[in-house]
Amino acid sequence: MRHAVVLGAGIGGLCAAGALSAVCERVTLVERDALPAGPAARRGVPQGRHAHVLVTAGIEAVDRLFPGIYASMVAAGAPVVRDFSAFRLAPGGGAPLRLCGPPPEPFAGLVSRPCLEAHIRARVRKLSNVVIRDGVAATGLTAEGGRVTGVRLSQPLAADLVVDATGRGSRAPNWLVELGYPAPREERVPIDLMYVTRQFRQPHLPALVVGVSARPGRARGMVLFAQEEGRCVLTVSGYGAHHPPREPERLLDALASLAPPDVVSALRAAEPLGDPVVAHFPANVRHRYDRLRRFPPGFLVLGDAICSTNPAYALGMSVAARQAEMLRAVVAAGDQDLARRYFRAAAKPAGAAWAAATGGDLALPEVPGRRPLSVRLAGAYSRRLLGAAERDPVVAHQFLRVAALQDPSSRLVRPSMIARTLRPAWRGDRP
């Protein structure tokens, strides 16, 4: 393929540009924002100042697209979890998981979103066949004979392939309709989530990663990550009537009902870096491009433009990176039936993230929505699974591998895992 255009220079777009540079003669990356030279928050990524993390499968995907980038982030000061003693996670909202020993490396990307984006952007800038055009907005697609032939900027830009990685606000469904194609069916699970974030000069933290999920009756959760340059980031989230307070002191008071006491004490003694910032996430949204029977050749969609899930589950960037790897593979295999092959592949990580996020959200009675029998049964099993993970390291490690997109969710319903999950707590555990 001669020329590909990628729209959007977020994590998904940068990974897509890197992936396509290996299989296309030229790649043009188009971004509406003026891109900063180094790590900096930008207008087009308003959620960028909140807590972000690449789960294991995401880091592995980024490192395959840009070899050595994980090591470069660590060398630049990214914290590394080398032992599970530096990791406290209570995904059921109760006791932390029982974990022991060193986790696989890379385990999690503990860098801020601006820092991660800057590292990947620097690698993309070094690719000889990639051109970045920032400060330019795409207004639509050009097409001829039913095939997409480029994108409309200030002047039309011709391309053999256009990839939309513009995120949750993607206009791809409207563009398809303008070209005479059907828009994808939209799945939506409203959750009315609000999250409040504040950064601190890193105190003496008892753990590099702390996470407590919302649970029925207490529809709030929190995460605390150590970050580069001696900082840490706290994000407290809540659903509906359980939105967290925005005021600094009240935010820490709310944290006291969620986090371990030593974590709360460390943050009360820490130096805050700026005021709290607030974001709202109204709904999980998935566009079923994989179910369209008609789709224009020369056009694909990636990342949050396909599936945007509750950020508390920290899966969006990792899904986009994995889809970029899949994009590289399907384009390398040829143009024949490209859209069907790509969307079928991209649906797998998107579907895993969708199931995890919507299943977790609908397990909370505070989240409105229809709960068919399959969802209720899955929720009941998940509650038992998380309870078992609090006392059984085998269940905890398998749960983490699924949560990090390393293993399919089917691993959690193997006979051996069901037996450990349903085993009465009084019988004890055998690591």
N, C-alpha and C positions, 0 to 999 in steps of 0.2 A: 504494500500500500504506500502511495506516495506522500499524501499530506493528511494529517489528522488535526482537528481543532478540538481543544478541551475548554469547556466553559466553566469557570470557577477555579480559583487558586487556593481553596481550602485544602484540608488533608486529603480528601477524596480526589480533587482535581490534580493536586501535585503528584499523588501516587499514580493516577491515570496517565499523566504526562510522562512520568518516568517509565511506566510499563510500555506505553506506545512508542517511546523513543527506541526501544529495542527491536520493534517490528515495522516501523514506518520510516520513510526517508526523512520526513520533516514533521515536526509537531509545533503547533502554535497554542500557547496557553493564554486564554483571555480572561481578564479579571476586572470587574467594575471598580474596585478600590485601587487607590494608589498604594502599592505594596511597600512596606518599610524595608530598610536595608538589613535590620536585625530583628531580635525579638521585640514585638510591640503589639498591643491590642489594636484592633482596627474596626472601623465602623461596620463592615460587612460581616463580622463575627461577634455580635453583641454578647454571646454566651462565652466568649473566649477568656473572660476574666474569672470564670467559675472553675470549679475542680474538674479536671479531665484526667483520664488515664487510658493508656493502651493496654488491653489485656494481653495475655501471653501470645495468643494466635495473631493478634494485631501487630505486636512487635516483630514476631517472626516473619510476617508478610512484608512489613516495611523493610526489614533487614535483607530480605531476599530481593526486593526491588532496588534497594540502595545498599549494597554490601558494605558492612562495617559501620553503618550509621548508629547502631545501638552503642557500639564501643566508643564512638566519638561523643555521644551524649554523656556517657558515663565519665569519660575523660574531662568533659566540660563541667562536671559537677552534679550530674543527675544522681540522686540517691538510689541505692540498690538494696533490695531486700535479699540478703544472703542467708537468712535463717528465719524460720516462721515465728520465732520469738519476737521479731520486729513487726509482726503482722497480727492485727486483731480484727476479726470479721465476725459479725453476728448477723447473718443473712435472714434469720428468722426473727430478729428483733429481741432475742433473749440472750443466753449465754454465748460467749465466743466459741468458734469452732475449736476442736481439739486438733492441733497440728504440731508436728514435730519434724526435726531435721531440716536440711536445706531445700528450698524450692528449686524447681528447674530454672535455669537461666537461659534467656531473659524471662523474668517473671512478670514484671509490670513496668510500664513506662512512667516513672515518677518525675515528670517534667511538666511545666506549665504548657498550656496550649500555644501561647505565642512562641515559646522556646522550641517546642516540637516542630511547629510550622516553619520557623526560621531555619532549623537544621535541614529539614527536607527541601525547603525552597533553595537553600544554598547549593544542595546537591543537584537540583534541577537546573539551576543557572549554569552549572558547569557542563551540562550535556550539550555537545556541539550542534546537535540537530534540533534543539528546542529553543524557540523564541517566546519570550513572555511579553505580552502586551497588556499593561495594566492601565487603570484609569479609563477603561473602554467598556461600555455596556452593550451586550447583545440584545437586539430588539426582535429577533425572529430568525427563522430558517429560510433558506432559498431552496427551491426544488425544481426539478424538470423531469417530466415523464414519470411522476410518482416516486422519484428518488431524491433524497436530500443531497444537495450539491454544495452546501456551504451555510454560512451564517451571515445575518445582516448586522454590520457594525456601522460606523460612519459611512463606510463603503462596503459593498458585499465582499466577503472573504471566501473564496472557493476552497472546498475540501472534499476528499474522498470519504471522510468519516467525521461526524460531529458527535462529541460525547458531552452530555449535560451533567455536570457535577456541581450545579449551583445550589444544592441543598434543599432544605424544607420549602423554600419559596420558589422552587422551580416552576417555570411556565410551560414545561414540556406538554402537559395535557392540553393546554390551550393551543399550542403550536400544532399538535397533531390534528386537532379539529379544524384549524385553519387550512391544513393541507388535505382535508377530506378524509381523515382517518378517525376511528373512534378513540375517545379518551379511555384510559384504563379505569377499571372499577376501583373505587376508593374504599378501603376499610378504615374505620375510625373508632377508637375507643377513648372517649373523653375522660380526662382524669383531673383537670383543674389543679395542676401542680404548681406551686411557687417555691423557688429556692433562693436563699440568701447566702452570700459568700463574703468572707473577709479574709484578708491575708495578714500574716504575722511574721515578724522576725522570728526565725525558728527557735523556740525555747528548748529546754531539755525534754524532748518528747519521750514518753515511755514506749512508743512504737512509731515506726515510720508510716504505717498505714493503719487507720482505725475506721471501721465502718459498722454502723448499726442501722438495720433496715426498719422501715415502718412495719407495724403489725396491727391486727384488728384491735380496735379500741384505742390505739395510739398511732394515728396515721401520720407520723413524722419519722424522718430518718436523718442520718448525718454521715459525712465522710470527712476525714482529716488526712491529708497527704503531705509528707515532706517533699520539698521541691528544691530546685537549684538555687544557688546563691544564698544559702542559709535561710530560706523562707519556708513557710508552710501555708497551706490553704485549707480553710474550713468552709464547708457548705452544709447548711441545714435546710432540709426540704420538708414540705407538708402538703397534704391534699385538702382541698376544699376549706372547710371550717377550721382545719388544722394548719393553715398557712403559718410559717414562722414569723416572729416579729422582725422588723427592720432595724430597730434601735439597737445600738451596740450592747448596752448592758442587758437589755431584755433578751437579746439573742443568746448571750452566754447563760442567762437564767434558764432559757428554754433548753439549752444544751445540757444543763445539769440533770434533766430528766431522761436523757438519752445516753450520754457518754460515760465511760468509767470515771470515777472521781479524780484519779490522778491526771487524766487528760484535761478535765475541766480546770483543775488547779494550775496546770502548766499554761493553759491559754489565758487564764486570768492574770498571770504574772508576765505574760509575753507582751512585746511591743507591737501594737497594731500598725499595719501599713495601709493607711487610707481608710475610708469609710466602707461600710458594707455596701454591696451591690446586689441588685434584685433582678430576677428573671422569672418569667411565667411560661409554663409549658401546658397548653390547653388540652392536647390530645395526642395519643399515639396514632400515626397515620401511615398507611401502606397503600401504594399504588400497584395494582396487579398487572404490571407490564408482561409478566410471564404467562398471562392467560389471554392476551390479545391474539386474535387470529390473523389480523392484518396490521402490519407495521412497516413504515417506509424504510427501504434500504438506505444505508448511509447515516443512520442516527441511532444512538444508544443513550441510556440514562444510568447514572451510578450514584451510590451512596444514599444520603438522606433524601435525595430526589426520588428514590424508590421507596425507602422505608425509614421513617423517623420515629424513634422510640424513646421512652422515658429516659432522660439523661442520668437518672439515679442508677441505672444498670450499666452505664459506662461502656456501651457496645458500638456506638455509631461510628467512631473513627476506625475501630478494628474491622467492622463489616466493610467499610469503604476500602480499606487496604486490601482485604481479601478479594473483593470484587475487582480491584485493579489488577491483581494477579490473574484472575480469571479472564479479564479483558485481554491481557497480553496473550494468553494461551489460545483463545478463540480467534483472535485476529491473525495470529501466526498460522492457524490452521486453514485460512482462506476466507474469501468473502461469501461463499455459498451458504445461504441460510444463517447468516451471521447473527441477526437479532434473536432468532429463536434459540440458537445455541447459547448465546450470551445470557439472555434473560433466564433461561432454565438453570444455568450455573449460578447466576447472581442471586436467584431466589433461595438457594440453600442457606448461606449465611444470614440473609435478610429474614428468612423464615425462622431460623434459630433465635435471632434477636427478638423478633416479634412474639414468638411463643413465650420466651422468658419474661419480657416486659409486660405483655398483656396478661399472662397468667399470674404474675406477681401482683399486678395492679388489681385485677378482679378478685384476688384472694382477700382484699380489704373490703369490708362491707361499706366503708365510707366512700368507695368509688361506685357511682351508679353504672348500670349496664346489665345486659342480658347475660345470664349464666346458664347455658345448656348443661345437660347432665355430664357431658364429657369434661367441661370446664370444672364443674363441682367435684367430680371424681379426681381430676388432676390436682385440684387445690387441696383436697383432703390428703392425697398421697404426698404432695409437696410438704405439707405441714409435718407429717410423720417423718419424712426424709430429713428435713432441717432439724427436727428434734433429735434424730439419730446422729446427725452430723455433729451436734454439740458434744456428744460423748464418745463417738466412734471415729478415729482418725481415718479409717479406710473409706467410710462414707464421706467424710469431709474432703478428702483428697479427690475422690471421684466427682463430687459436687463442684469443686473448684475447677477441675478440668473441663467440665461441661459449661460452667459459667464463663470460662475464659475462651470458649469456642474451640478448644482443642479436641474435644470429643463430642459426638452427637448425643442428644438427650436420651436416645435409646439405651445408652450405657447405664442410665439410672434405673431402668426397669428390667435389667437382667435378673434372672432368678437369684443369684447370689446377693445382689444388691437389695432386692425385695426382702429377702430373708433377714439381712442385717437391719433394714429399715423397720420391719415389723416386729423384730425381736424385742421382748419387754425390756425396759431399762434396768430392771433389777437383776437381770442375768449377767450384767457386766459386759466388757468388751475385750476383744482379742486383737490388738493392733496387727 
